[in-house]
Amino acid sequence: MNLNKLYISTAVLAVAAGITYFIKNADSSRPEDPRIGTAIVSNDDLNKVAELELISGTESMTFLYDADASNWQLQERYKLPADTKKITDLTNQLKEAKLQRIASRKPERIADFGFGVDYINLNDASGNSVLSLDLGRETDSGKQLVRFGQEELAFIASDSFSVDGDPVSWLDKKLIDVERDAIRSATFQLENGDTLNVARESDTADWTTEDTLPEGKQLDQGAITRALNRLVSINFIRLAEHNDPEVVGAQDHSYTISYTLDNDTTYTVTAGRRPEVKVEKEVETTNEEGETITEMQEEVETPAGAVFAKISSSDASAPINDYMSRTAFATTGTLYTAAPKELAALLADIPEPEPETEVSTEEAPE
């Protein structure tokens, strides 16, 4: 064997292998990006942010910070206040997540990374971009593929996060939240037309009324307290237009309860639901003898609607008054189903007086 030829062949193969390796690893052979090891966004940059835009598919959500109200407001949903915790959680992720390494510089590879669906854009008060982040898919190891703007450069971030595309999920669901022990008086206007006015001197005192009650009846202290306790903390589930048939139908099948706090602020809560509509239809059935007969049966033509709550405050500056003018709020079903339907639900029987103990008048024998 010619050793010189063997050495030459080996050298040629080594050079070829080196070229192949260089081509395949061109991304990693370039100098590291100076952003490697840094946070996606710095805390200083976050302090400049006055506008947050989230895009998920075809859904776009714009949050503007209202300094007077000290909250973020979702522009596409009647400028309602956002859930502060959810906004904070997202921004904390952005400043805590580090760019660990470059995923790729090759357009053909980046095209498979899932970009172009979810975006996070942060702008300052002048509309200048603080951050424009395109979110790709999550890696098998639970990391996040990201790129800045339209750069042909993708990074792997140390933490995974996504954009929730449901606008309502970003809103603060709390419509009202007051201290139940602060209630001092209340007026019940029930769906069947019954009314009742009650008051108490303190949170430990019994409820009293100047209304004339049915004979043999008195106030049911527990029932009144339970009914009012359901109204001190109300969240909404979804939004609807004021002219929505469910909203309009709920107005005709509702109750109204007003209560006044120890600071003289009065809240009025109206809750209702459009009832289900049943119709009678001819239905063919088989009787016990196997004969086909026709009988009338009730069927639900239109199911009951959602429960909608309307809330107002005697304080003209209370934000809830303005929110209610913008949209209708659907809430939990129990706000309506668990409410008293008639006056009797708030009353109890007066206990029968205990019989008097007879005292003997006979003198004891001497």
PyMOL commands that set and color helices and strands:
alter all, ss='L'
color gray80, all
select helices_A, chain A and resi 3-24+26-29+43-46+84-96+107-110+167-170+180-182+221-229+245-251+319-326+334-337+343-346
alter helices_A, ss='H'
color red, helices_A
select strands_A, chain A and resi 49-56+59-66+71-74+80-81+99-104+118-124+129-138+144-148+154-157+174-177+183-189+195-199+217-219+233-240+254-261+266-273+277-286+292-302+307-313+328-331+347-349
alter strands_A, ss='S'
color yellow, strands_A
deselect
rebuild
show_as cartoon
